[in-house]
Amino acid sequence: MAEPKAYTTPDITVTYDVKRCIHAAECVRRLPQVFDTNQRPWIQPANAGANEIAETIQHCPTGALQYTRHDGGSAEPIPAETTIQVRPNGPLFVRGNVKVTDANGAVLSDSTRAALCRCGQSENKPFCDNTHRKIGFKG
């Protein structure tokens, strides 16, 4: 699978991991001048300030989008508590100090956000890949 792609300005680097994205589109709705799927590349961090980009990325429920600040701005805060939101007929959205490991203890993800498969059919387990939509998962 592809490695995350990085998009850099002097103030911020945005990374995008296509394997983790389920197209929740929070980024597109919140900051379309930066996240525009009709453009190539579709992420244009020069089109907004680092604060605005960071806040938008923090709303990505899957962790597919991450950022690193170069301007002295704060890193993404780690929530004080971990929460799990069950999405109707969809994944589990997890927020907090989220470390996902495989059966051997290898770290698959260490971030503040993840969308975990609930239907059992994802090709990217334990992460959701939207297979629940294709198979008509109800739960």
CNS distance restraints for C-alpha pairs under 8 A (distance, minus, plus):
assign (resid   1 and name CA) (resid  19 and name CA) 7.47 0.50 0.50
assign (resid   2 and name CA) (resid  17 and name CA) 7.91 0.50 0.50
assign (resid   2 and name CA) (resid  18 and name CA) 7.49 0.50 0.50
assign (resid   2 and name CA) (resid  19 and name CA) 7.61 0.50 0.50
assign (resid   3 and name CA) (resid  17 and name CA) 6.75 0.50 0.50
assign (resid   4 and name CA) (resid  15 and name CA) 6.06 0.50 0.50
assign (resid   4 and name CA) (resid  16 and name CA) 5.13 0.50 0.50
assign (resid   4 and name CA) (resid  17 and name CA) 4.19 0.50 0.50
assign (resid   4 and name CA) (resid  18 and name CA) 6.83 0.50 0.50
assign (resid   5 and name CA) (resid  15 and name CA) 5.42 0.50 0.50
assign (resid   5 and name CA) (resid  16 and name CA) 5.23 0.50 0.50
assign (resid   5 and name CA) (resid  17 and name CA) 6.57 0.50 0.50
assign (resid   6 and name CA) (resid  13 and name CA) 6.47 0.50 0.50
assign (resid   6 and name CA) (resid  14 and name CA) 5.64 0.50 0.50
assign (resid   6 and name CA) (resid  15 and name CA) 4.35 0.50 0.50
assign (resid   6 and name CA) (resid  16 and name CA) 6.52 0.50 0.50
assign (resid   7 and name CA) (resid  13 and name CA) 5.53 0.50 0.50
assign (resid   7 and name CA) (resid  14 and name CA) 5.13 0.50 0.50
assign (resid   7 and name CA) (resid  15 and name CA) 6.30 0.50 0.50
assign (resid   7 and name CA) (resid  43 and name CA) 6.96 0.50 0.50
assign (resid   7 and name CA) (resid  44 and name CA) 7.34 0.50 0.50
assign (resid   7 and name CA) (resid  45 and name CA) 6.87 0.50 0.50
assign (resid   8 and name CA) (resid  12 and name CA) 5.95 0.50 0.50
assign (resid   8 and name CA) (resid  13 and name CA) 4.21 0.50 0.50
assign (resid   8 and name CA) (resid  14 and name CA) 6.34 0.50 0.50
assign (resid   8 and name CA) (resid  45 and name CA) 6.94 0.50 0.50
assign (resid   9 and name CA) (resid  13 and name CA) 6.23 0.50 0.50
assign (resid   9 and name CA) (resid  45 and name CA) 6.57 0.50 0.50
assign (resid   9 and name CA) (resid  46 and name CA) 6.20 0.50 0.50
assign (resid  10 and name CA) (resid  70 and name CA) 6.48 0.50 0.50
assign (resid  10 and name CA) (resid  71 and name CA) 7.37 0.50 0.50
assign (resid  11 and name CA) (resid  50 and name CA) 6.14 0.50 0.50
assign (resid  11 and name CA) (resid  69 and name CA) 6.03 0.50 0.50
assign (resid  11 and name CA) (resid  70 and name CA) 4.69 0.50 0.50
assign (resid  11 and name CA) (resid  71 and name CA) 4.70 0.50 0.50
assign (resid  12 and name CA) (resid  45 and name CA) 7.59 0.50 0.50
assign (resid  12 and name CA) (resid  50 and name CA) 5.89 0.50 0.50
assign (resid  12 and name CA) (resid  67 and name CA) 6.77 0.50 0.50
assign (resid  12 and name CA) (resid  68 and name CA) 5.68 0.50 0.50
assign (resid  12 and name CA) (resid  69 and name CA) 4.52 0.50 0.50
assign (resid  12 and name CA) (resid  70 and name CA) 5.33 0.50 0.50
assign (resid  12 and name CA) (resid  71 and name CA) 7.03 0.50 0.50
assign (resid  13 and name CA) (resid  45 and name CA) 7.83 0.50 0.50
assign (resid  13 and name CA) (resid  67 and name CA) 5.50 0.50 0.50
assign (resid  13 and name CA) (resid  68 and name CA) 5.17 0.50 0.50
assign (resid  13 and name CA) (resid  69 and name CA) 6.51 0.50 0.50
assign (resid  13 and name CA) (resid  70 and name CA) 7.62 0.50 0.50
assign (resid  14 and name CA) (resid  45 and name CA) 7.27 0.50 0.50
assign (resid  14 and name CA) (resid  65 and name CA) 6.88 0.50 0.50
assign (resid  14 and name CA) (resid  66 and name CA) 5.83 0.50 0.50
assign (resid  14 and name CA) (resid  67 and name CA) 4.52 0.50 0.50
assign (resid  14 and name CA) (resid  68 and name CA) 6.69 0.50 0.50
assign (resid  15 and name CA) (resid  64 and name CA) 7.81 0.50 0.50
assign (resid  15 and name CA) (resid  65 and name CA) 5.67 0.50 0.50
assign (resid  15 and name CA) (resid  66 and name CA) 5.22 0.50 0.50
assign (resid  15 and name CA) (resid  67 and name CA) 6.05 0.50 0.50
assign (resid  16 and name CA) (resid  64 and name CA) 5.46 0.50 0.50
assign (resid  16 and name CA) (resid  65 and name CA) 4.75 0.50 0.50
assign (resid  16 and name CA) (resid  66 and name CA) 6.69 0.50 0.50
assign (resid  17 and name CA) (resid  21 and name CA) 6.70 0.50 0.50
assign (resid  17 and name CA) (resid  64 and name CA) 4.79 0.50 0.50
assign (resid  17 and name CA) (resid  65 and name CA) 6.61 0.50 0.50
assign (resid  18 and name CA) (resid  64 and name CA) 6.59 0.50 0.50
assign (resid  19 and name CA) (resid  64 and name CA) 7.49 0.50 0.50
assign (resid  19 and name CA) (resid 124 and name CA) 7.16 0.50 0.50
assign (resid  19 and name CA) (resid 129 and name CA) 7.41 0.50 0.50
assign (resid  20 and name CA) (resid  62 and name CA) 6.21 0.50 0.50
assign (resid  20 and name CA) (resid  63 and name CA) 6.81 0.50 0.50
assign (resid  20 and name CA) (resid  64 and name CA) 4.82 0.50 0.50
assign (resid  20 and name CA) (resid 115 and name CA) 7.71 0.50 0.50
assign (resid  20 and name CA) (resid 127 and name CA) 6.71 0.50 0.50
assign (resid  20 and name CA) (resid 128 and name CA) 7.21 0.50 0.50
assign (resid  20 and name CA) (resid 129 and name CA) 7.04 0.50 0.50
assign (resid  21 and name CA) (resid  62 and name CA) 6.30 0.50 0.50
assign (resid  21 and name CA) (resid  63 and name CA) 7.70 0.50 0.50
assign (resid  21 and name CA) (resid  64 and name CA) 5.10 0.50 0.50
assign (resid  21 and name CA) (resid 129 and name CA) 7.23 0.50 0.50
assign (resid  22 and name CA) (resid  62 and name CA) 7.34 0.50 0.50
assign (resid  22 and name CA) (resid 128 and name CA) 7.11 0.50 0.50
assign (resid  22 and name CA) (resid 129 and name CA) 5.79 0.50 0.50
assign (resid  22 and name CA) (resid 130 and name CA) 5.92 0.50 0.50
assign (resid  24 and name CA) (resid  60 and name CA) 7.51 0.50 0.50
assign (resid  24 and name CA) (resid  61 and name CA) 7.45 0.50 0.50
assign (resid  25 and name CA) (resid  29 and name CA) 6.22 0.50 0.50
assign (resid  25 and name CA) (resid  60 and name CA) 7.90 0.50 0.50
assign (resid  26 and name CA) (resid  30 and name CA) 6.00 0.50 0.50
assign (resid  26 and name CA) (resid  56 and name CA) 7.54 0.50 0.50
assign (resid  26 and name CA) (resid  59 and name CA) 6.40 0.50 0.50
assign (resid  26 and name CA) (resid  60 and name CA) 5.89 0.50 0.50
assign (resid  27 and name CA) (resid  31 and name CA) 5.77 0.50 0.50
assign (resid  27 and name CA) (resid  32 and name CA) 7.11 0.50 0.50
assign (resid  27 and name CA) (resid  35 and name CA) 6.04 0.50 0.50
assign (resid  27 and name CA) (resid  56 and name CA) 5.93 0.50 0.50
assign (resid  27 and name CA) (resid  57 and name CA) 6.56 0.50 0.50
assign (resid  27 and name CA) (resid  59 and name CA) 7.41 0.50 0.50
assign (resid  27 and name CA) (resid  60 and name CA) 6.64 0.50 0.50
assign (resid  28 and name CA) (resid  32 and name CA) 4.74 0.50 0.50
assign (resid  28 and name CA) (resid  34 and name CA) 7.89 0.50 0.50
assign (resid  28 and name CA) (resid  35 and name CA) 5.11 0.50 0.50
assign (resid  28 and name CA) (resid  36 and name CA) 6.25 0.50 0.50
assign (resid  28 and name CA) (resid  37 and name CA) 7.85 0.50 0.50
assign (resid  30 and name CA) (resid  56 and name CA) 6.30 0.50 0.50
assign (resid  31 and name CA) (resid  35 and name CA) 6.12 0.50 0.50
assign (resid  31 and name CA) (resid  53 and name CA) 7.53 0.50 0.50
assign (resid  31 and name CA) (resid  56 and name CA) 6.82 0.50 0.50
assign (resid  32 and name CA) (resid  36 and name CA) 5.42 0.50 0.50
assign (resid  33 and name CA) (resid  44 and name CA) 7.46 0.50 0.50
assign (resid  33 and name CA) (resid  47 and name CA) 6.08 0.50 0.50
assign (resid  33 and name CA) (resid  48 and name CA) 7.37 0.50 0.50
assign (resid  34 and name CA) (resid  42 and name CA) 7.64 0.50 0.50
assign (resid  34 and name CA) (resid  43 and name CA) 5.51 0.50 0.50
assign (resid  34 and name CA) (resid  44 and name CA) 4.63 0.50 0.50
assign (resid  34 and name CA) (resid  45 and name CA) 5.54 0.50 0.50
assign (resid  34 and name CA) (resid  46 and name CA) 7.53 0.50 0.50
assign (resid  34 and name CA) (resid  47 and name CA) 5.56 0.50 0.50
assign (resid  34 and name CA) (resid  48 and name CA) 6.62 0.50 0.50
assign (resid  34 and name CA) (resid  53 and name CA) 7.85 0.50 0.50
assign (resid  35 and name CA) (resid  42 and name CA) 5.82 0.50 0.50
assign (resid  35 and name CA) (resid  43 and name CA) 4.87 0.50 0.50
assign (resid  35 and name CA) (resid  44 and name CA) 6.57 0.50 0.50
assign (resid  36 and name CA) (resid  42 and name CA) 5.05 0.50 0.50
assign (resid  36 and name CA) (resid  43 and name CA) 6.51 0.50 0.50
assign (resid  36 and name CA) (resid  44 and name CA) 7.95 0.50 0.50
assign (resid  37 and name CA) (resid  42 and name CA) 4.97 0.50 0.50
assign (resid  37 and name CA) (resid  43 and name CA) 7.94 0.50 0.50
assign (resid  38 and name CA) (resid  42 and name CA) 6.69 0.50 0.50
assign (resid  39 and name CA) (resid  43 and name CA) 7.89 0.50 0.50
assign (resid  45 and name CA) (resid  49 and name CA) 7.79 0.50 0.50
assign (resid  45 and name CA) (resid  50 and name CA) 7.89 0.50 0.50
assign (resid  45 and name CA) (resid  53 and name CA) 7.32 0.50 0.50
assign (resid  48 and name CA) (resid  52 and name CA) 6.63 0.50 0.50
assign (resid  48 and name CA) (resid  53 and name CA) 6.68 0.50 0.50
assign (resid  49 and name CA) (resid  53 and name CA) 6.33 0.50 0.50
assign (resid  50 and name CA) (resid  54 and name CA) 5.99 0.50 0.50
assign (resid  50 and name CA) (resid  69 and name CA) 7.43 0.50 0.50
assign (resid  50 and name CA) (resid  73 and name CA) 7.99 0.50 0.50
assign (resid  51 and name CA) (resid  55 and name CA) 6.18 0.50 0.50
assign (resid  51 and name CA) (resid  73 and name CA) 7.58 0.50 0.50
assign (resid  52 and name CA) (resid  56 and name CA) 6.23 0.50 0.50
assign (resid  53 and name CA) (resid  57 and name CA) 6.18 0.50 0.50
assign (resid  54 and name CA) (resid  58 and name CA) 6.29 0.50 0.50
assign (resid  54 and name CA) (resid  67 and name CA) 6.62 0.50 0.50
assign (resid  54 and name CA) (resid  76 and name CA) 7.54 0.50 0.50
assign (resid  55 and name CA) (resid  59 and name CA) 6.99 0.50 0.50
assign (resid  56 and name CA) (resid  60 and name CA) 7.24 0.50 0.50
assign (resid  57 and name CA) (resid  65 and name CA) 5.93 0.50 0.50
assign (resid  57 and name CA) (resid  66 and name CA) 6.42 0.50 0.50
assign (resid  57 and name CA) (resid  67 and name CA) 7.39 0.50 0.50
assign (resid  58 and name CA) (resid  66 and name CA) 7.90 0.50 0.50
assign (resid  58 and name CA) (resid  76 and name CA) 7.18 0.50 0.50
assign (resid  60 and name CA) (resid  64 and name CA) 7.15 0.50 0.50
assign (resid  60 and name CA) (resid  65 and name CA) 6.53 0.50 0.50
assign (resid  60 and name CA) (resid 113 and name CA) 7.74 0.50 0.50
assign (resid  61 and name CA) (resid  93 and name CA) 6.30 0.50 0.50
assign (resid  61 and name CA) (resid  94 and name CA) 7.77 0.50 0.50
assign (resid  61 and name CA) (resid  95 and name CA) 7.95 0.50 0.50
assign (resid  61 and name CA) (resid 113 and name CA) 5.98 0.50 0.50
assign (resid  61 and name CA) (resid 114 and name CA) 6.36 0.50 0.50
assign (resid  61 and name CA) (resid 115 and name CA) 6.59 0.50 0.50
assign (resid  62 and name CA) (resid  93 and name CA) 7.04 0.50 0.50
assign (resid  62 and name CA) (resid 113 and name CA) 5.61 0.50 0.50
assign (resid  62 and name CA) (resid 114 and name CA) 4.31 0.50 0.50
assign (resid  62 and name CA) (resid 115 and name CA) 4.65 0.50 0.50
assign (resid  63 and name CA) (resid 111 and name CA) 7.13 0.50 0.50
assign (resid  63 and name CA) (resid 112 and name CA) 7.17 0.50 0.50
assign (resid  63 and name CA) (resid 113 and name CA) 4.78 0.50 0.50
assign (resid  63 and name CA) (resid 114 and name CA) 5.29 0.50 0.50
assign (resid  63 and name CA) (resid 115 and name CA) 7.63 0.50 0.50
assign (resid  67 and name CA) (resid  75 and name CA) 7.85 0.50 0.50
assign (resid  67 and name CA) (resid  76 and name CA) 7.84 0.50 0.50
assign (resid  68 and name CA) (resid  75 and name CA) 6.71 0.50 0.50
assign (resid  69 and name CA) (resid  73 and name CA) 5.78 0.50 0.50
assign (resid  69 and name CA) (resid  74 and name CA) 6.94 0.50 0.50
assign (resid  69 and name CA) (resid  75 and name CA) 6.58 0.50 0.50
assign (resid  78 and name CA) (resid  96 and name CA) 5.94 0.50 0.50
assign (resid  78 and name CA) (resid  97 and name CA) 5.97 0.50 0.50
assign (resid  78 and name CA) (resid 112 and name CA) 6.13 0.50 0.50
assign (resid  79 and name CA) (resid  95 and name CA) 7.22 0.50 0.50
assign (resid  79 and name CA) (resid  96 and name CA) 4.85 0.50 0.50
assign (resid  79 and name CA) (resid  97 and name CA) 6.82 0.50 0.50
assign (resid  79 and name CA) (resid 112 and name CA) 7.45 0.50 0.50
assign (resid  80 and name CA) (resid  96 and name CA) 6.92 0.50 0.50
assign (resid  81 and name CA) (resid  96 and name CA) 5.80 0.50 0.50
assign (resid  81 and name CA) (resid  97 and name CA) 7.76 0.50 0.50
assign (resid  82 and name CA) (resid  94 and name CA) 7.13 0.50 0.50
assign (resid  82 and name CA) (resid  95 and name CA) 5.46 0.50 0.50
assign (resid  82 and name CA) (resid  96 and name CA) 4.07 0.50 0.50
assign (resid  82 and name CA) (resid  97 and name CA) 6.49 0.50 0.50
assign (resid  82 and name CA) (resid  98 and name CA) 7.61 0.50 0.50
assign (resid  83 and name CA) (resid  94 and name CA) 5.73 0.50 0.50
assign (resid  83 and name CA) (resid  95 and name CA) 5.29 0.50 0.50
assign (resid  83 and name CA) (resid  96 and name CA) 6.44 0.50 0.50
assign (resid  84 and name CA) (resid  92 and name CA) 6.30 0.50 0.50
assign (resid  84 and name CA) (resid  93 and name CA) 5.59 0.50 0.50
assign (resid  84 and name CA) (resid  94 and name CA) 4.51 0.50 0.50
assign (resid  84 and name CA) (resid  95 and name CA) 6.56 0.50 0.50
assign (resid  85 and name CA) (resid  92 and name CA) 5.60 0.50 0.50
assign (resid  85 and name CA) (resid  93 and name CA) 5.01 0.50 0.50
assign (resid  85 and name CA) (resid  94 and name CA) 6.44 0.50 0.50
assign (resid  86 and name CA) (resid  90 and name CA) 7.38 0.50 0.50
assign (resid  86 and name CA) (resid  91 and name CA) 6.47 0.50 0.50
assign (resid  86 and name CA) (resid  92 and name CA) 4.76 0.50 0.50
assign (resid  86 and name CA) (resid  93 and name CA) 6.49 0.50 0.50
assign (resid  87 and name CA) (resid  91 and name CA) 5.59 0.50 0.50
assign (resid  87 and name CA) (resid  92 and name CA) 6.02 0.50 0.50
assign (resid  87 and name CA) (resid  93 and name CA) 7.18 0.50 0.50
assign (resid  88 and name CA) (resid 138 and name CA) 7.64 0.50 0.50
assign (resid  88 and name CA) (resid 139 and name CA) 6.41 0.50 0.50
assign (resid  89 and name CA) (resid 132 and name CA) 7.22 0.50 0.50
assign (resid  89 and name CA) (resid 137 and name CA) 5.75 0.50 0.50
assign (resid  89 and name CA) (resid 138 and name CA) 4.62 0.50 0.50
assign (resid  89 and name CA) (resid 139 and name CA) 4.81 0.50 0.50
assign (resid  90 and name CA) (resid 117 and name CA) 7.66 0.50 0.50
assign (resid  90 and name CA) (resid 118 and name CA) 6.65 0.50 0.50
assign (resid  90 and name CA) (resid 119 and name CA) 7.44 0.50 0.50
assign (resid  90 and name CA) (resid 130 and name CA) 7.78 0.50 0.50
assign (resid  90 and name CA) (resid 132 and name CA) 6.17 0.50 0.50
assign (resid  90 and name CA) (resid 133 and name CA) 7.71 0.50 0.50
assign (resid  90 and name CA) (resid 137 and name CA) 7.35 0.50 0.50
assign (resid  90 and name CA) (resid 138 and name CA) 7.76 0.50 0.50
assign (resid  90 and name CA) (resid 139 and name CA) 7.39 0.50 0.50
assign (resid  91 and name CA) (resid 115 and name CA) 5.92 0.50 0.50
assign (resid  91 and name CA) (resid 116 and name CA) 5.46 0.50 0.50
assign (resid  91 and name CA) (resid 117 and name CA) 5.05 0.50 0.50
assign (resid  91 and name CA) (resid 118 and name CA) 5.14 0.50 0.50
assign (resid  91 and name CA) (resid 119 and name CA) 7.56 0.50 0.50
assign (resid  91 and name CA) (resid 128 and name CA) 6.18 0.50 0.50
assign (resid  92 and name CA) (resid 115 and name CA) 5.49 0.50 0.50
assign (resid  92 and name CA) (resid 116 and name CA) 5.07 0.50 0.50
assign (resid  92 and name CA) (resid 117 and name CA) 6.63 0.50 0.50
assign (resid  92 and name CA) (resid 118 and name CA) 6.54 0.50 0.50
assign (resid  93 and name CA) (resid 113 and name CA) 7.36 0.50 0.50
assign (resid  93 and name CA) (resid 114 and name CA) 5.89 0.50 0.50
assign (resid  93 and name CA) (resid 115 and name CA) 4.59 0.50 0.50
assign (resid  93 and name CA) (resid 116 and name CA) 6.52 0.50 0.50
assign (resid  94 and name CA) (resid  98 and name CA) 7.36 0.50 0.50
assign (resid  94 and name CA) (resid 112 and name CA) 7.91 0.50 0.50
assign (resid  94 and name CA) (resid 113 and name CA) 5.62 0.50 0.50
assign (resid  94 and name CA) (resid 114 and name CA) 5.19 0.50 0.50
assign (resid  94 and name CA) (resid 115 and name CA) 6.23 0.50 0.50
assign (resid  94 and name CA) (resid 116 and name CA) 7.52 0.50 0.50
assign (resid  95 and name CA) (resid 112 and name CA) 5.41 0.50 0.50
assign (resid  95 and name CA) (resid 113 and name CA) 4.65 0.50 0.50
assign (resid  95 and name CA) (resid 114 and name CA) 6.74 0.50 0.50
assign (resid  96 and name CA) (resid 111 and name CA) 7.89 0.50 0.50
assign (resid  96 and name CA) (resid 112 and name CA) 4.89 0.50 0.50
assign (resid  96 and name CA) (resid 113 and name CA) 6.64 0.50 0.50
assign (resid  97 and name CA) (resid 110 and name CA) 7.65 0.50 0.50
assign (resid  97 and name CA) (resid 111 and name CA) 6.43 0.50 0.50
assign (resid  97 and name CA) (resid 112 and name CA) 5.23 0.50 0.50
assign (resid  98 and name CA) (resid 109 and name CA) 7.60 0.50 0.50
assign (resid  98 and name CA) (resid 110 and name CA) 5.79 0.50 0.50
assign (resid  98 and name CA) (resid 111 and name CA) 5.40 0.50 0.50
assign (resid  98 and name CA) (resid 112 and name CA) 5.35 0.50 0.50
assign (resid  98 and name CA) (resid 113 and name CA) 6.56 0.50 0.50
assign (resid  98 and name CA) (resid 114 and name CA) 7.45 0.50 0.50
assign (resid  99 and name CA) (resid 107 and name CA) 6.94 0.50 0.50
assign (resid  99 and name CA) (resid 108 and name CA) 7.63 0.50 0.50
assign (resid  99 and name CA) (resid 109 and name CA) 5.64 0.50 0.50
assign (resid  99 and name CA) (resid 110 and name CA) 4.33 0.50 0.50
assign (resid  99 and name CA) (resid 111 and name CA) 6.47 0.50 0.50
assign (resid 100 and name CA) (resid 107 and name CA) 5.90 0.50 0.50
assign (resid 100 and name CA) (resid 108 and name CA) 5.45 0.50 0.50
assign (resid 100 and name CA) (resid 109 and name CA) 5.10 0.50 0.50
assign (resid 100 and name CA) (resid 110 and name CA) 6.41 0.50 0.50
assign (resid 101 and name CA) (resid 105 and name CA) 5.23 0.50 0.50
assign (resid 101 and name CA) (resid 106 and name CA) 5.23 0.50 0.50
assign (resid 101 and name CA) (resid 107 and name CA) 4.31 0.50 0.50
assign (resid 101 and name CA) (resid 108 and name CA) 5.20 0.50 0.50
assign (resid 101 and name CA) (resid 109 and name CA) 7.04 0.50 0.50
assign (resid 102 and name CA) (resid 106 and name CA) 5.42 0.50 0.50
assign (resid 102 and name CA) (resid 107 and name CA) 6.58 0.50 0.50
assign (resid 102 and name CA) (resid 108 and name CA) 6.61 0.50 0.50
assign (resid 114 and name CA) (resid 127 and name CA) 7.37 0.50 0.50
assign (resid 115 and name CA) (resid 127 and name CA) 5.80 0.50 0.50
assign (resid 115 and name CA) (resid 128 and name CA) 5.66 0.50 0.50
assign (resid 116 and name CA) (resid 125 and name CA) 7.66 0.50 0.50
assign (resid 116 and name CA) (resid 126 and name CA) 5.65 0.50 0.50
assign (resid 116 and name CA) (resid 127 and name CA) 4.31 0.50 0.50
assign (resid 116 and name CA) (resid 128 and name CA) 4.98 0.50 0.50
assign (resid 117 and name CA) (resid 121 and name CA) 7.63 0.50 0.50
assign (resid 117 and name CA) (resid 122 and name CA) 6.32 0.50 0.50
assign (resid 117 and name CA) (resid 125 and name CA) 6.57 0.50 0.50
assign (resid 117 and name CA) (resid 126 and name CA) 5.70 0.50 0.50
assign (resid 117 and name CA) (resid 127 and name CA) 5.16 0.50 0.50
assign (resid 117 and name CA) (resid 128 and name CA) 4.15 0.50 0.50
assign (resid 117 and name CA) (resid 129 and name CA) 7.46 0.50 0.50
assign (resid 118 and name CA) (resid 128 and name CA) 7.55 0.50 0.50
assign (resid 119 and name CA) (resid 131 and name CA) 7.83 0.50 0.50
assign (resid 119 and name CA) (resid 132 and name CA) 5.84 0.50 0.50
assign (resid 119 and name CA) (resid 137 and name CA) 6.27 0.50 0.50
assign (resid 120 and name CA) (resid 125 and name CA) 7.84 0.50 0.50
assign (resid 121 and name CA) (resid 125 and name CA) 7.93 0.50 0.50
assign (resid 121 and name CA) (resid 131 and name CA) 6.31 0.50 0.50
assign (resid 121 and name CA) (resid 132 and name CA) 7.23 0.50 0.50
assign (resid 122 and name CA) (resid 126 and name CA) 7.41 0.50 0.50
assign (resid 122 and name CA) (resid 127 and name CA) 7.08 0.50 0.50
assign (resid 122 and name CA) (resid 128 and name CA) 5.84 0.50 0.50
assign (resid 122 and name CA) (resid 129 and name CA) 5.57 0.50 0.50
assign (resid 122 and name CA) (resid 130 and name CA) 7.24 0.50 0.50
assign (resid 122 and name CA) (resid 131 and name CA) 5.58 0.50 0.50
assign (resid 122 and name CA) (resid 132 and name CA) 7.69 0.50 0.50
assign (resid 123 and name CA) (resid 129 and name CA) 6.84 0.50 0.50
assign (resid 123 and name CA) (resid 131 and name CA) 7.88 0.50 0.50
assign (resid 124 and name CA) (resid 128 and name CA) 6.65 0.50 0.50
assign (resid 124 and name CA) (resid 129 and name CA) 6.29 0.50 0.50
assign (resid 130 and name CA) (resid 134 and name CA) 7.28 0.50 0.50
assign (resid 131 and name CA) (resid 135 and name CA) 6.32 0.50 0.50
assign (resid 132 and name CA) (resid 136 and name CA) 5.93 0.50 0.50
assign (resid 132 and name CA) (resid 137 and name CA) 4.94 0.50 0.50
assign (resid 133 and name CA) (resid 137 and name CA) 6.49 0.50 0.50
